[in-house]
Amino acid sequence: MGKTIYKTNRGRFIVGDSKDVLEQLLKRGHEGKVQLILTSPPFPLNNKKKYGNLQAEKYRNWLTSFAPLFSRLLRDDGSIVMEIGNSWEPGRPVQSLLTLESLLDFVRDPEAELRLCQEFICYNPTRLPSPAQWVTIERIRTTDSYTHVWWMAKNDFPKADNRKVLRPYSKSMKSLLKRKSYNAGKRPSEHNISEKGFLKNNGGSIMPNVIEMERIDPDRDPRLPHNIFSIANTVSNDPFMIACKEKGFAPHPARMQLGMANFFIELLTDKGDIVLDPFGGSNTTGYCAERLGRKWISIDIDEQYGLQSRLRFK
């Protein structure tokens, strides 16, 4: 079922073809045991990358083929969170519909019986301007600075608790709580705001579905949840990046954001739950799960990336 190249107290990294390994996990008692599948499959890029990616219809069929496997591995109240980047038509300044078509096929697969719980946007202003031909050369498109993150589940009410990922109140909300009054009444939107509806201190505000890896407004106080550790992929003093440089490793070019992985693990799982990443890469998922007291399994077909990911735990 692939080769386990390292273990920790809570998890293991397996090298092998994801589909083969997942089928073996099902045969070995993991059916209905996984609480969260958190992953970022190879994006359908026009240019072939070292970490492997398919194009067009092949990508669509390949991704959809995982839906039944994921569904069987999940607990009844488990979730799938999948980050998929944007893609463009080859040689054209036109965004491809492939990622959306792939998502629709994945969710609608009759064997999987999934549903889309919510769409998230992972905003990262440090991404290089792309697609370069149309953004930096022709100057006819804007920088593609976000990826879609899709939250799916087997039923309408998967385990989730947004109280575990509350973000700090804004200065204005803190002032409102202090003075215990605000402008109540009917709004132009026709919402009728009660006199005491916002006076209860819940310990923080509910996160929006836009996850800022870096602040959109640098003058605004950071408002990621207290328990989110956020490190942009380009930060030069990232311990993982430093370790890769010292060992002479070229870091995985499509690393999942630490803050994003941590957010969904906190939101959708409890300590002791199993978190699975079938396209593990540099193993952001396993690292975050380990830190948060969850069990984890990560899989990747490239042994070098697996070996590289051990540096996270050192």
Secondary structure, 3 states (H helix, E strand, C coil): CCEEEEECCCEEEEECCHHHHHHHHHHHHHCCCEEEEEECCCCCCCCCCCCCCCCHHHHHHHHHCCHHHHHHHEEEEEEEEEEECCCECCCCCCECCHHHHHHHHHHHCCCCCCEEEEEEEEECCCCCCCCHHHHHHCCCCCCCCEEEEEEEECCCCCCCCHHHHCECCCHHHHHHHHHCCCCCEECCCCCEECCCCCCCCCCCECCCCEEECCCCCCCCCCCCCCCCCCCCCCCCCCHHHHHHHHHCCCCCCCCCCHHHHHHHHHHHCCCCCEEEECCCCCCHHHHHHHHCCCEEEEEECCHHHHHHHHHHHC
